[in-house]
Amino acid sequence: MALTLITGLVIVWISATVASQVAGSLRKVAETAALGSVYISPVLKCIGIGLVTHLAAQVCRDAQQGSLASAVELCGTLCALYVSLPLVESLLATAEKLL
């Protein structure tokens, strides 16, 4: 049990380190391409929401709570949609200017 817990914590720590490096790289790309935080921030938030939602749903499934896992996934999907609305609005405004 202790070995499993330690292994899980090490994996989470390594994943968090890699995720912060990926976020830093995406920010550098955004700065180089002159993209504002309006475009990058929702993408990073959606990635985070997706990861947390997936982890929480798997924990629920491991606890034999399939219906709760489905509810967590639905909530995560709605949260990601809500977070991405400014990006969608910005893209629609850009498309409107082009037309």
C-alpha positions as CSV (number, residue, x, y, z in Angstrom):
1,M,0.0,0.0,0.0
2,A,2.8,2.5,0.9
3,L,4.7,1.6,-2.2
4,T,1.6,2.3,-4.3
5,L,1.0,5.6,-2.6
6,I,4.7,6.7,-3.0
7,T,4.7,5.6,-6.7
8,G,1.4,7.5,-7.3
9,L,2.8,10.7,-5.7
10,V,6.0,10.5,-7.7
11,I,4.0,10.1,-10.9
12,V,1.8,13.1,-10.0
13,W,4.9,15.2,-9.2
14,I,6.6,14.3,-12.5
15,S,3.3,15.0,-14.4
16,A,3.0,18.4,-12.8
17,T,6.6,19.2,-13.7
18,V,6.0,18.2,-17.3
19,A,2.7,20.1,-17.4
20,S,4.3,23.3,-16.2
21,Q,7.0,23.0,-18.8
22,V,4.4,22.5,-21.5
23,A,2.4,25.5,-20.3
24,G,5.6,27.6,-20.4
25,S,6.4,26.4,-23.9
26,L,2.9,27.3,-25.0
27,R,3.2,30.8,-23.5
28,K,6.5,31.3,-25.4
29,V,4.9,30.2,-28.7
30,A,2.0,32.6,-28.0
31,E,4.4,35.4,-27.4
32,T,6.4,34.6,-30.5
33,A,3.2,34.4,-32.6
34,A,1.8,37.6,-31.0
35,L,-1.2,35.8,-29.7
36,G,-2.9,37.3,-26.7
37,S,-4.0,35.6,-23.5
38,V,-7.5,35.6,-25.0
39,Y,-6.4,32.7,-27.1
40,I,-4.0,30.8,-25.0
41,S,-5.6,31.0,-21.5
42,P,-8.8,29.2,-22.5
43,V,-6.9,26.4,-24.1
44,L,-4.7,25.9,-21.0
45,K,-7.8,26.0,-18.7
46,C,-9.6,23.5,-20.9
47,I,-6.6,21.2,-20.8
48,G,-6.5,21.5,-17.0
49,I,-10.3,20.9,-16.7
50,G,-10.1,17.9,-18.9
51,L,-7.2,16.3,-16.9
52,V,-8.9,16.9,-13.5
53,T,-12.3,15.7,-14.8
54,H,-10.7,12.5,-16.2
55,L,-8.9,11.8,-12.9
56,A,-12.0,12.5,-10.8
57,A,-14.2,10.3,-13.1
58,Q,-11.7,7.4,-12.9
59,V,-11.6,7.7,-9.1
60,C,-15.4,7.5,-9.1
61,R,-15.4,4.5,-11.4
62,D,-12.8,2.8,-9.1
63,A,-15.2,3.3,-6.2
64,Q,-18.0,1.6,-8.2
65,Q,-19.8,4.9,-8.7
66,G,-20.4,4.9,-12.4
67,S,-23.3,7.3,-12.4
68,L,-21.3,9.8,-10.3
69,A,-18.4,9.5,-12.8
70,S,-20.8,10.3,-15.6
71,A,-22.0,13.4,-13.7
72,V,-18.4,14.5,-13.1
73,E,-17.7,14.1,-16.8
74,L,-20.8,16.1,-17.8
75,C,-19.8,18.9,-15.3
76,G,-16.3,19.0,-16.7
77,T,-17.5,19.2,-20.2
78,L,-19.8,22.1,-19.3
79,C,-17.0,23.9,-17.4
80,A,-14.7,23.5,-20.4
81,L,-17.4,24.9,-22.7
82,Y,-17.9,27.9,-20.4
83,V,-14.2,28.6,-20.2
84,S,-13.9,28.5,-24.0
85,L,-16.7,30.9,-24.7
86,P,-14.4,34.0,-24.9
87,L,-12.3,32.2,-27.5
88,V,-15.3,31.3,-29.5
89,E,-16.6,34.9,-29.3
90,S,-13.2,36.2,-30.4
91,L,-13.1,33.8,-33.4
92,L,-16.6,34.7,-34.4
93,A,-15.8,38.4,-34.3
94,T,-12.7,37.8,-36.5
95,A,-14.8,35.8,-38.9
96,E,-17.4,38.6,-39.0
97,K,-14.7,41.1,-39.9
98,L,-13.5,39.0,-42.7
99,L,-17.0,38.7,-44.2
